[in-house]
Amino acid sequence: RGIAAERFCVRNSGVTAVVEGVGDHGCEYMTGGLVVILGLTGRNFAAGMSGGIAYVYDIDGSFKPKVNPESVELLPLEIAEDVQIVKKLLADFIEKTGSKVAKELLDNWAASQAKFVKVFPYEYQKALQDMAEQQAVEQPLKAAVAIENGNGKHEPHIKDIEEAIQDVALEQKRADRVLDKTRGFVKYKRETAPYRDAADRQKDWNEVYNFPHVRKNLKVQAARCMECGVPFCQSNSTGCPLGNIIPKWNDLIFHGEWQEALRQLLQTNNFPEFTGRVCPAPCEGSCVLGISEPAVTIKNIECAIIDHAFEQGWIKAEIPEVRTGKRVAIVGSGPS
């Protein structure tokens, strides 16, 4: 209830929100969700909006000039499904906030509906159209296969029972080959279980991270790297303070080139075994993929590279030829 400030619902990717007015740059870079605005908006509305839908109550006809026309189409509120969605959200809004604005709109719905504008991104329209066309093509094929084969599934002919035994190693190689690096950021989800179970961790002083599990899915996670033209993750002003060449070693890990990935990592980082564990990972915070999806697991990949290097014996102690005899005292241990 009330009017929101500027950049309301910026980068919204799935939230449903109702508000009585917004400031400048509303719904900027929005990729999903629903937004209902019951009053005036500021300038540059829907700039870069590629997904989701906004329904705006245009009180005085001033809304159209405030919209960025490059990314969205403005439509009247006429489709029955849209009308039902807006009315339901208004009713919920009244119930939860007691909004007088929403109540007045519902009480005079015939007049109110005529002033609502549907903000519909062109990219979202194209995606919906492509999905509909794909379904139209696939549906007859599925039906035909189901009739022809009885259960819609083709089984290879087996001459010997041994042919039915899966070669796990071969299957893994095939899976590696079909991993899609180009569209990995669309196809694959971020690893969500990097930690060991808390019940196990409290019994020992071992690693907090479940590294065997992380290592098992590392190629898939590396495939999520978009290899951006301007990788903010490696910028020492917006991302990694060390300037780690992150997209480079992500790609090398995807292709299984661990030793070269280590060389690239050690060019900028003297202690990846530490930063891969305790760094707050500003690189992931500035990952471009993080605009619409969870960021690439950069920190886990970095840690896996150096741990693998230690396991392979690639890391050797570099003992100085000459010692100065000077010592360093560390006073205080920091937060315990």
N, C-alpha and C positions, 0 to 999 in steps of 0.2 A: 504494500500500500504506500502510495506516495510517488514522487518523481526521482528517478535515478540520475546519477551524474554522467559524465562523458564516458565513452567506450563501454557502455553497458553490453554485456554478453559478447565481448571481444573473444574471438577464437572459441566460441561455444561449439562443442562437439556432440552434444546429446541432452543438454538440460532443457526442461520446459519451464519458461519464466513468464510471469504476467506483471506488468508495471503500468503506472498511470502517466508516464512520460519519461523521456530520456534526453541526455545532452548530446554533444557532437560525437560523431564516429560510432554511432550505435550499430551493433551486430557486425563490426569490422572483422574480416577474416573468419566469419562463422562457417562451420563445416557440417553442422548437424543440430538437431533439436528443434524446438518450437518456441517462438517468442510472440507474445501478444502485448501491444502497446496501446493504451487507452487514451492517449493524448498527444501533445506536440512532441516533435523530435528536433534534434539539432542538425547541423549540416553534415554532409558526407556520410549519409546513412548507407549501410550495406557495402562499403568499400571492400573489395576483395572477397565478398561473400560467395562461397561456392557450394554450400549445402545447407540443409534445414530450410524452414519456412518462417517468415514473420508476417503477422497480421497487424496492421496499423490502422487505428481509428483517426482518419484525417478530418479533424474538427472544422478547419476553415479553408481547406483546399490548398494549403501551403506545403504539403508533403512532397509532391513530385519534384520540385526544383532542388530539394535537399538530398535527393537520392543519387548515388553514383550509378549512372545508367549503363556502364560498361559490363557489369556483372549480373544484373538482375532485371527481371521483367515485372512490371506492376500490373496486376489484374484485379478486377472487381471480385467481391466475395459472393460467388454465385453457386459454386458446386456444393451439392447437398452435404458431402462429407466434410468440406471445409466449414460450412455453417454449423454443423453439429459439433465439430471440434471447438470452435470459438465459443459457442454457447455453453458447452460443458465447462470449459476453462473459466469462463466468467462466473458461472454458478459456484465452482470450487473456490474461486478467488473471493467471492462474497462471503461464503461460509467460513473461510479461514481468516479473513481480514476485516470483514464488515465494510468493504469499500462502497462508498456512496456513488462513486463514478460508475463502477461496474453495474450497480443495481439500477441506476437511471438508464443505462444503455440497454439492459435486458428488459426493463419495463416498457421501453419504447423501441422494441427490436426492429420493427418494420423500417423506421426512419434510420436507426443506427446501422443496420446492415448495409444500406446504400452508401455509407461513408467509410466503410472498412475497405482497406486495400491489402491485397495479398502480394507479398514480396517473394518472388519465386526465382532463385538463381538459375541462369542458363545452363551451367554445368550440371546442376542437379536434374534439370529437365532432361538433358541429354542422357544422363546415367539411367534415369527411369525408362526412357524410350529404348535404350539399348537392352535393358533387362527384359522389357516386354517383347522386343523382337527376338531375343535369344530364347525366351520361353516358348514363343510361337513356333520357332524352328524345332526345339527339342521335344516338345510335347508329342507331336505325331510320331517322331522317331522312337520315343520310349514306348508308345502304345504298340507300334509295329513290332519292335523287338520282343515285347512281352507276349504277343500273340504267336510269333514265329517260334520262340524258344520255350514257351510254357511258363518260365519264371523270370524272364528278362535277363538271364545271366548265361554267358558263354563259358563253357568249361573246356580246357584243352584235352585232347585224347591222350590217355596214359596207357602205354604198353606194359610197363613194369611198375610195381609198387614203389621201387626205389626212386622213380622219377618224381613221385609226389613229395619226397623229403626236401625241405627247403635248404638251400645253401645260404646260410646267414651272411657269410662274408661277401658272397657275390651280390646278394640283395642290398647290402650296405653300400657296395661300390656303385650299384645302379642308382640307389637313392642319392648318393653324392653327385652323380652325373646330372641328375634331373633337378637339383636345387637351382632355383632361379635367382640369380644375382641382380638381374635388371629390375625385376618387380618384387624382389624379396621384401621390401618395406611394406608392400601391399598384402602379400600372401602370408607372411609369417608374423606371429605375435611375439612380444617381448617375454623372455624367461621371467616367470613370476615367483619362482621358488628357489632363490639362490642360497638361502640360509639352512643350516642344519636344524632339526627339530629342537625346540627349547628344552624339552624333557631330557634329551640326550646331552645337550650342551652344558647343562647345569651339573653334570656328573664328571666333567673333565675340564682341562685347560687347553683343549685342542682348538683348531680353527672354528670360527663362527660360520664361515661360508661352507656350503656343501660343494666343494670343488669338483669331485668326481661327476656329480650331476650337471654342474655348469659346463665342464669340459665336454660332456657327451653331446650337448646341443650347441657347441661353439660355432660350427660352420653355419648353422641356421641363423644364429644371432648375428654373425658377421655378414650374412647375406642381406640383413636388414639395412645395412649402411647404404645411403643413397648416393654417395660419392658426389656431394653437392659441388656446383661450380664455385661457390664461395663457402667453404666449410667453416662455419663459426666455431665449431667445436675445437679447432686447433689454433684459433686466434688468441694470443696472450692478453687481449683486452676484453674479449667477450666470452672466451672459453678457457682452455687449458693455459695456466700461467707459464708453463714450460714451453709451450708451442709444440707439443707432441704432434707428429705427423699421423694423425689418427686414421683418416680414410685410407692411407697407404697401407698401414699394417693390418687394417680390417680386411682389405682385399687380399693381402698375402696369406692371412689365416684362412680365408675362404678357399684359396687355391692350395692350401696345405704346405706353404713355404715358410715353415716355422723359423728357420735360421735367418733368412732374410728379414722376416718380421722382427726378430730380435735385434738385428743390426739397425733397422730403422728406429726402433724404440730407444735403443741406447744412444742414438745420436743426440737426443734431447733430454733424456731422463737417466740420471745416475742411480736412482733407487726405485725402480718400478715395483720391486717386491714390497715396498712400503706404501707407495701411492696407490697401488692396485688394491690395497686393503683399507687404508684409513683416509684417503683423500675424499673430500666432500663432493668430488666429481662435478665441477662447474661445466666441464665439457658436455656432460649429459644434459645439464640445464640449458645449454645453448644449442643442442642438437636440433637441426631444422625439422627432422621427423617429429620431434616433440610438439610441434604446432598442432598436429591432428592425431597423433598416436603416441604411445609411450616411447621414450627415446631409446636409441641403440644401447646395449649393455657394454659400453666402452670400458668401464672400470674392470669388469669381469674378464674381458678379452685381454686387457693389458696384464692383469695378474696371471692369467693362464699362460701367456707368452713367457714371462720370466720364470714361472714355476717349472714349465716344460724345459726351459734352458738349464736350470739347476739339475733337473732329473737327467738330462742328457750329458751333463758335465761340460757344457759350453761356457759356464761362468768360472773364471779363474781369478784367484786373488792376485792383485797387482801390488806387490810389495815395493815400496819406494827404494831406490838405489842409495839415497842419502837421507838420513834423519837429522832433523834440526836440534833435537833434544828438548824442544819446548813442549809444554803440556797445556791442555785446555781443561778448565774446571767448569762443570755444569752445576750451577747452584739452584736447587729447587727442582722438583720432579713434575711440576704441573699438576693439573687436577687428577686426583686419584680415583 
